[in-house]
Amino acid sequence: MNVSRALRMTAFAVVALLGGQAWAAGGPALVVEVESGRVLHAERATDPWYPASITKLMTTYIALAKVKRGELSMETLLTVTEGAAALPPSKMGFKPGTQIRLDNALKIMMVKSANDIAATIAENIGGSIDGFAALMNAEAQRLGMTSSHFANPHGLPDERNQTTARDMAILARALLTEFPEHRHLFDIGAVQFGRRIMRNTNGLIGRYPGADGMKTGFICSSGFNVVASASRNGRHLITVVLGAPSANERTMKAAELFDRGFNSKVNFTNPELSALPTSSNTTPPDMRSVICDRRGPMPQEEETPVVAEENSNIPNLFSSDVMAFAGETQKPVRTVLGPRAAVQPERVWIGLNPPSEAELAAQAAAEEAAEKARQEKKKKTSKKKTSKKAASKASTKDSDDDGKGKQKGRTSVSVKPVSGSKASSDKPAAKSKAQKAEASSKSKSTAN
């Protein structure tokens, strides 16, 4: 596993360096202390980047701000629109007209990263996607996220979407400090809807000690992003990693940054977020060529279960070992990331009130029947495809046989004389016999 990972990362780094400056010094990374707002580590922290689904943190901020002002409640019902239902995955697949409470919508969006739910929140609060985007951008400017612009509430590809590691750290800190009563939204290990159990896409939850949030994101143009938070010994840190080449690398780099952050001390030399220098870059790099347009399986937001080795001799090209850490006193002990701890999923539902046991049983039966119907349809489709292939092969074979038969007929015609020439063909034969008889008599007469 070590050698494979090292070769993969080496190849990625080479391709990335050849492809431009986006990875010349590694992707953007940042570590900040929540309480003081002081920066412990910054690496390209103000470079513009495509946010992908970490956009949903701003969607959450707008909703919680509305709740705090009394304009909404966590029990407010939201209606799924046709536009929301038509969005691509990740999604819940609710039909237009379905109603869901705001609290359940936020839980699903944070854990499942459902795009249709993010759009449902946006359209019900802002009246439209554009209207909600205007709210997002207004709040971003108020918070000091000067390099961010949002065009939608979910982070699906749009060239107008951009942010920075610094801006996302500002947003994460605002979420944790302004809405402490809702911190549980960001560290839910899994949610359950009916029979479906959906685990959090954040690979630190249940694996890194003290990890308590927040959100991951991935599109081909951005690579793998995460805004994460963790607590240890009374300290609360936020780590931002943008543009990692895989979900596993994203998780491992964030864990390493946390290890170093908790080993560092904050003093007056650590800058505040607002003091970080502005990047000379004005547009986000497009990481598609090194993330998705390479050989191998398509990258997925869900990471494969990998256990980090404690004493690995293989260098991690994205390791924070090569980063200067402000206030660090000694090299930290690296946290070994084991398998995820088992979690009890939080139940979510549609409608205002939670379903009764009878309703849950009915929903489970309906889902089971729907699943059986899907499987039957899949089998029928597979059988049809098989029969079509068999018919196609048979047709091809018949065509080949017909072709061979026709070729034999043509060969026969070319060898044998056509009808009507039999008499003429018999005469030469008769003549040949007469000539033989004459020759025989001549031979005899000559011998005598």
Wavefront OBJ file of the C-alpha trace (Angstrom):
o trace
v 0.000 0.000 0.000
v 2.863 2.382 0.873
v 4.671 1.914 -2.439
v 1.439 2.263 -4.393
v 0.566 5.474 -2.580
v 4.054 6.914 -3.070
v 4.018 6.154 -6.799
v 0.538 7.640 -7.188
v 1.473 10.815 -5.364
v 4.757 11.181 -7.238
v 2.971 10.838 -10.566
v 0.335 13.338 -9.473
v 2.947 15.879 -8.403
v 4.886 15.548 -11.660
v 1.756 15.971 -13.774
v 0.629 18.905 -11.671
v 3.975 20.694 -11.943
v 4.029 20.186 -15.682
v 0.466 21.458 -15.912
v 1.122 24.841 -14.341
v 1.724 26.650 -11.079
v -1.428 25.527 -9.263
v 0.479 22.860 -7.360
v 3.934 24.419 -7.430
v 3.936 24.772 -3.648
v 1.100 22.409 -2.718
v -2.569 23.294 -2.440
v -3.863 26.044 -0.151
v -3.834 25.145 3.553
v -4.564 27.029 6.737
v -4.752 26.412 10.493
v -6.356 28.962 12.809
v -7.267 28.994 16.492
v -10.990 29.560 17.009
v -10.771 31.444 20.297
v -8.103 34.007 19.320
v -8.550 34.045 15.553
v -4.763 33.792 15.216
v -3.188 31.943 12.305
v -0.904 29.024 13.173
v -0.085 28.069 9.597
v -0.854 29.586 6.197
v 0.078 28.198 2.806
v -1.273 30.031 -0.239
v -4.172 30.925 2.043
v -5.450 33.794 -0.121
v -5.159 32.078 -3.508
v -8.578 31.895 -5.240
v -10.069 28.405 -5.462
v -13.306 26.737 -6.542
v -15.189 25.937 -3.316
v -17.291 22.955 -4.451
v -19.567 21.720 -1.629
v -17.887 23.686 1.168
v -20.162 26.369 -0.309
v -22.886 24.714 1.782
v -21.308 26.209 4.912
v -22.399 29.639 3.677
v -25.854 28.236 2.876
v -26.001 27.015 6.473
v -24.824 30.386 7.797
v -27.638 32.230 5.976
v -30.256 29.800 7.351
v -28.964 29.954 10.942
v -28.765 33.749 10.797
v -32.445 33.820 9.762
v -33.295 31.552 12.689
v -31.318 33.713 15.113
v -33.183 36.825 13.959
v -36.512 35.064 14.418
v -37.377 35.097 10.707
v -37.386 31.280 10.576
v -37.458 28.384 13.020
v -35.781 25.001 12.801
v -39.282 23.527 12.358
v -40.102 25.726 9.342
v -41.298 23.554 6.456
v -39.468 23.908 3.147
v -40.949 22.738 -0.164
v -38.855 20.926 -2.761
v -39.130 22.699 -6.126
v -38.864 21.236 -9.614
v -35.558 23.025 -10.123
v -34.131 21.535 -6.936
v -35.390 18.043 -7.781
v -33.707 18.213 -11.213
v -30.191 18.810 -9.854
v -27.510 16.116 -10.245
v -26.160 14.014 -7.351
v -25.314 13.977 -4.606
v -29.042 14.221 -3.847
v -31.916 12.747 -1.858
v -34.209 12.447 -4.858
v -37.329 13.875 -3.220
v -40.201 14.627 -5.590
v -41.268 18.242 -6.217
v -43.768 19.327 -3.598
v -42.195 17.254 -0.811
v -41.936 19.211 2.436
v -39.077 18.942 4.916
v -38.226 20.778 8.117
v -35.273 23.164 8.104
v -33.405 21.248 10.805
v -33.678 17.989 8.874
v -32.684 19.742 5.673
v -29.538 21.148 7.319
v -28.587 17.756 8.768
v -28.961 16.056 5.387
v -27.028 18.815 3.629
v -24.143 18.673 6.112
v -23.868 14.865 6.139
v -25.064 13.703 2.716
v -24.067 16.961 0.944
v -27.324 16.738 -0.997
v -27.514 19.353 -3.761
v -31.308 19.173 -4.082
v -31.664 19.943 -0.374
v -29.253 22.900 -0.599
v -31.309 24.295 -3.475
v -34.531 23.710 -1.522
v -33.185 25.752 1.399
v -32.038 28.498 -0.974
v -35.238 28.810 -2.992
v -37.469 28.813 0.082
v -35.379 31.467 1.855
v -34.226 33.640 -1.046
v -37.123 33.124 -3.440
v -34.734 31.892 -6.140
v -31.177 30.680 -6.557
v -30.059 34.133 -7.686
v -31.886 35.788 -4.815
v -30.216 33.494 -2.296
v -26.805 33.990 -3.925
v -27.224 37.727 -3.367
v -27.794 37.041 0.338
v -24.698 34.830 0.425
v -22.491 37.477 -1.159
v -23.810 40.224 1.108
v -23.018 38.163 4.222
v -19.612 37.211 2.819
v -18.650 40.858 2.448
v -19.958 41.697 5.909
v -17.883 38.908 7.433
v -14.739 40.072 5.641
v -14.635 37.291 3.049
v -13.346 39.775 0.504
v -12.103 37.213 -2.036
v -15.256 35.097 -2.181
v -18.172 35.109 -4.574
v -21.039 32.620 -4.664
v -23.328 31.927 -7.614
v -25.293 29.016 -6.120
v -25.983 27.403 -2.726
v -24.494 23.955 -3.429
v -21.137 24.510 -5.142
v -21.885 22.666 -8.372
v -19.561 23.840 -11.192
v -19.928 27.523 -12.021
v -17.015 29.740 -13.032
v -18.431 32.553 -10.897
v -17.919 30.544 -7.699
v -14.667 31.215 -5.898
v -13.245 31.488 -2.404
v -9.960 31.200 -0.479
v -8.731 29.158 2.479
v -8.645 32.370 4.519
v -12.250 33.259 3.681
v -13.497 29.761 4.518
v -11.683 29.916 7.868
v -13.443 33.220 8.566
v -16.795 31.610 7.745
v -16.102 28.492 9.831
v -15.081 30.612 12.823
v -18.260 32.701 12.464
v -20.422 29.557 12.404
v -18.801 28.190 15.561
v -18.767 31.440 17.535
v -22.095 32.988 16.468
v -24.222 29.824 16.636
v -22.745 27.646 19.418
v -26.150 26.073 20.036
v -26.067 24.556 16.552
v -22.519 23.131 16.566
v -23.938 19.603 16.580
v -24.952 20.084 12.929
v -21.325 19.800 11.846
v -20.222 16.616 13.608
v -23.106 14.231 12.888
v -21.568 10.867 11.979
v -24.533 9.632 9.933
v -28.196 10.274 9.233
v -30.959 7.779 8.567
v -33.939 8.323 6.314
v -36.234 5.322 6.317
v -33.943 2.352 5.655
v -31.203 4.484 4.111
v -28.205 5.265 6.308
v -25.869 7.949 4.972
v -22.539 8.579 6.672
v -20.684 11.864 6.819
v -18.289 12.497 3.931
v -15.810 14.070 6.378
v -13.177 11.358 6.898
v -12.008 12.900 10.186
v -15.324 12.353 11.977
v -15.055 9.212 14.085
v -11.359 8.768 13.194
v -9.401 11.787 14.429
v -9.624 12.322 18.218
v -11.542 15.511 18.942
v -12.758 16.097 15.376
v -16.115 17.903 15.529
v -16.879 19.211 12.019
v -17.355 20.652 9.423
v -17.743 20.116 5.600
v -16.081 18.518 2.591
v -16.325 19.396 -1.090
v -15.285 17.998 -4.449
v -15.611 18.835 -8.127
v -13.029 18.017 -10.796
v -11.978 21.663 -11.145
v -11.294 22.102 -7.417
v -9.949 18.785 -6.263
v -10.843 17.595 -2.767
v -11.562 20.354 -0.228
v -12.326 20.287 3.464
v -13.024 22.772 6.229
v -12.487 20.861 9.475
v -12.545 21.593 13.202
v -11.204 19.713 16.204
v -10.809 20.239 19.949
v -8.052 19.089 22.322
v -7.093 20.115 25.856
v -9.401 23.125 25.812
v -8.196 24.402 22.417
v -10.361 24.535 19.305
v -8.710 24.665 15.864
v -9.963 25.073 12.291
v -8.059 23.546 9.391
v -8.729 24.261 5.726
v -7.291 22.068 2.944
v -8.073 22.849 -0.697
v -7.270 20.904 -3.848
v -6.083 17.568 -2.457
v -5.814 14.815 -5.117
v -8.094 12.354 -3.294
v -10.427 12.067 -0.332
v -7.848 10.052 1.589
v -5.050 12.553 0.969
v -7.372 15.363 2.043
v -8.117 13.588 5.336
v -4.496 12.688 6.035
v -3.211 16.185 5.326
v -5.873 17.753 7.560
v -4.960 15.311 10.355
v -1.266 16.196 10.057
v -2.073 19.901 10.176
v -4.170 19.386 13.309
v -1.313 17.456 14.938
v 1.074 20.334 14.313
v -1.496 22.937 15.273
v -2.181 21.388 18.660
v 1.566 21.186 19.221
v 2.016 24.911 18.474
v 1.596 27.830 20.833
v -0.062 31.116 19.934
v 1.623 34.441 20.695
v 1.679 38.018 19.399
v 3.739 36.974 16.347
v 0.848 34.927 14.945
v -1.103 37.090 12.479
v -4.865 37.450 12.435
v -6.802 36.204 9.426
v -7.404 39.722 8.124
v -3.646 40.414 8.125
v -2.752 37.680 5.625
v -1.310 39.156 2.393
v -3.508 39.221 -0.696
v -2.634 36.778 -3.462
v -1.433 38.018 -6.830
v -3.696 35.437 -8.488
v -7.172 36.591 -9.433
v -8.785 33.458 -10.870
v -8.957 29.896 -9.512
v -6.837 27.222 -11.219
v -8.707 24.446 -13.002
v -7.512 21.161 -11.503
v -9.507 18.924 -13.871
v -6.477 17.807 -15.884
v -4.722 16.406 -12.803
v -7.786 15.258 -10.849
v -10.233 13.729 -13.324
v -8.569 13.604 -16.759
v -6.014 10.990 -15.748
v -6.079 7.238 -16.127
v -7.816 5.099 -13.565
v -11.213 5.184 -11.890
v -13.094 8.447 -11.510
v -12.309 10.094 -8.138
v -15.099 9.853 -5.583
v -16.066 12.052 -2.636
v -16.450 8.936 -0.478
v -12.996 7.790 0.580
v -11.829 4.197 0.592
v -11.103 2.731 4.023
v -7.391 3.328 4.458
v -5.504 3.043 7.735
v -2.536 5.383 8.003
v 0.721 3.724 8.963
v 2.325 5.076 12.120
v 5.950 4.517 11.083
v 5.871 5.003 7.337
v 9.140 5.472 5.476
v 7.327 6.676 2.370
v 7.356 10.476 2.130
v 3.987 12.170 1.770
v 4.397 14.888 -0.862
v 1.602 16.831 0.829
v 2.929 16.311 4.350
v 3.094 19.297 6.662
v 6.586 18.100 7.650
v 7.898 20.463 4.974
v 5.855 23.437 6.218
v 7.062 26.117 8.609
v 4.677 26.248 11.560
v 4.449 29.409 13.608
v 5.061 28.863 17.307
v 5.933 25.163 16.971
v 8.150 23.813 19.727
v 8.772 20.186 18.715
v 7.831 17.714 16.069
v 4.430 16.263 17.002
v 3.544 12.601 17.251
v 1.511 11.742 14.208
v -2.031 10.571 14.926
v -2.771 7.188 13.391
v -6.104 7.239 11.592
v -7.850 3.935 12.102
v -11.243 2.760 10.819
v -14.235 4.916 11.614
v -15.839 4.385 14.976
v -19.399 3.059 14.919
v -21.999 5.793 15.252
v -25.714 5.877 15.909
v -27.281 7.657 12.929
v -29.642 10.557 13.543
v -33.051 9.993 12.056
v -34.395 12.549 9.581
v -37.803 12.656 7.950
v -40.077 14.567 5.608
v -43.065 16.493 6.888
v -43.473 18.331 10.165
v -43.625 15.571 12.762
v -41.370 12.543 13.159
v -42.983 9.354 11.878
v -44.540 6.831 14.230
v -43.326 3.231 14.431
v -46.179 2.163 12.161
v -45.302 4.859 9.643
v -41.642 3.860 9.763
v -42.604 0.244 9.104
v -44.816 1.313 6.197
v -42.021 3.493 4.804
v -39.533 0.634 5.116
v -41.946 -1.705 3.324
v -42.496 0.855 0.562
v -38.754 1.359 0.156
v -38.184 -2.391 0.070
v -40.884 -2.799 -2.592
v -39.396 0.053 -4.603
v -35.958 -1.553 -4.345
v -37.341 -4.904 -5.527
v -39.053 -3.155 -8.424
v -35.757 -1.482 -9.362
v -33.953 -4.810 -9.220
v -36.633 -6.500 -11.353
v -36.464 -3.681 -13.863
v -32.695 -3.996 -13.906
v -32.965 -7.755 -14.523
v -35.479 -7.255 -17.336
v -33.295 -4.615 -18.920
v -30.321 -6.948 -18.630
v -32.305 -9.825 -20.190
v -33.440 -7.588 -23.047
v -29.878 -6.531 -23.707
v -28.752 -10.182 -23.619
v -31.509 -11.287 -25.993
v -30.730 -8.389 -28.335
v -27.084 -9.355 -28.362
v -28.001 -13.010 -29.042
v -30.369 -11.976 -31.845
v -27.708 -9.718 -33.282
v -25.167 -12.559 -33.229
v -27.663 -14.940 -34.841
v -28.477 -12.384 -37.516
v -24.801 -11.856 -38.193
v -24.263 -15.638 -38.431
v -27.213 -16.028 -40.841
v -25.853 -13.221 -42.960
v -22.466 -14.906 -43.027
v -24.051 -18.255 -43.978
v -26.078 -16.609 -46.739
v -22.946 -14.964 -48.004
v -21.114 -18.275 -48.067
v -23.999 -19.963 -49.918
v -24.073 -17.246 -52.527
v -20.353 -17.499 -52.985
v -20.708 -21.298 -53.566
v -23.405 -20.695 -56.165
v -21.250 -18.216 -58.024
v -18.338 -20.668 -57.947
v -20.555 -23.432 -59.378
v -21.746 -21.207 -62.213
v -18.246 -20.191 -63.121
v -17.127 -23.832 -63.397
v -20.104 -25.534 -65.098
v -21.541 -24.414 -68.437
v -24.885 -22.624 -68.324
v -28.093 -24.252 -69.570
v -28.333 -24.534 -73.403
v -24.733 -25.369 -74.059
v -25.066 -29.076 -73.265
v -25.466 -30.157 -76.900
v -22.439 -28.258 -78.002
v -20.538 -29.723 -75.145
v -21.678 -33.252 -76.100
v -20.474 -32.921 -79.718
v -16.881 -32.390 -78.840
v -17.187 -35.407 -76.585
v -18.620 -37.544 -79.445
v -15.982 -36.226 -81.763
v -13.370 -37.154 -79.295
v -14.643 -40.762 -79.193
v -14.662 -40.965 -83.026
v -11.165 -39.599 -83.169
v -10.044 -42.173 -80.611
v -11.642 -45.012 -82.647
v -10.030 -43.773 -85.848
v -6.687 -43.480 -84.140
v -7.080 -46.988 -82.808
v -7.819 -48.427 -86.269
v -4.904 -46.539 -87.716
v -2.712 -47.854 -84.978
v -3.818 -51.382 -85.715
v -3.308 -51.050 -89.427
v 0.142 -49.636 -88.894
v 1.113 -52.480 -86.514
v 0.050 -55.067 -89.054
l 1 2 3 4 5 6 7 8 9 10 11 12 13 14 15 16 17 18 19 20 21 22 23 24 25 26 27 28 29 30 31 32 33 34 35 36 37 38 39 40 41 42 43 44 45 46 47 48 49 50 51 52 53 54 55 56 57 58 59 60 61 62 63 64 65 66 67 68 69 70 71 72 73 74 75 76 77 78 79 80 81 82 83 84 85 86 87 88 89 90 91 92 93 94 95 96 97 98 99 100 101 102 103 104 105 106 107 108 109 110 111 112 113 114 115 116 117 118 119 120 121 122 123 124 125 126 127 128 129 130 131 132 133 134 135 136 137 138 139 140 141 142 143 144 145 146 147 148 149 150 151 152 153 154 155 156 157 158 159 160 161 162 163 164 165 166 167 168 169 170 171 172 173 174 175 176 177 178 179 180 181 182 183 184 185 186 187 188 189 190 191 192 193 194 195 196 197 198 199 200 201 202 203 204 205 206 207 208 209 210 211 212 213 214 215 216 217 218 219 220 221 222 223 224 225 226 227 228 229 230 231 232 233 234 235 236 237 238 239 240 241 242 243 244 245 246 247 248 249 250 251 252 253 254 255 256 257 258 259 260 261 262 263 264 265 266 267 268 269 270 271 272 273 274 275 276 277 278 279 280 281 282 283 284 285 286 287 288 289 290 291 292 293 294 295 296 297 298 299 300 301 302 303 304 305 306 307 308 309 310 311 312 313 314 315 316 317 318 319 320 321 322 323 324 325 326 327 328 329 330 331 332 333 334 335 336 337 338 339 340 341 342 343 344 345 346 347 348 349 350 351 352 353 354 355 356 357 358 359 360 361 362 363 364 365 366 367 368 369 370 371 372 373 374 375 376 377 378 379 380 381 382 383 384 385 386 387 388 389 390 391 392 393 394 395 396 397 398 399 400 401 402 403 404 405 406 407 408 409 410 411 412 413 414 415 416 417 418 419 420 421 422 423 424 425 426 427 428 429 430 431 432 433 434 435 436 437 438 439 440 441 442 443 444 445 446 447 448
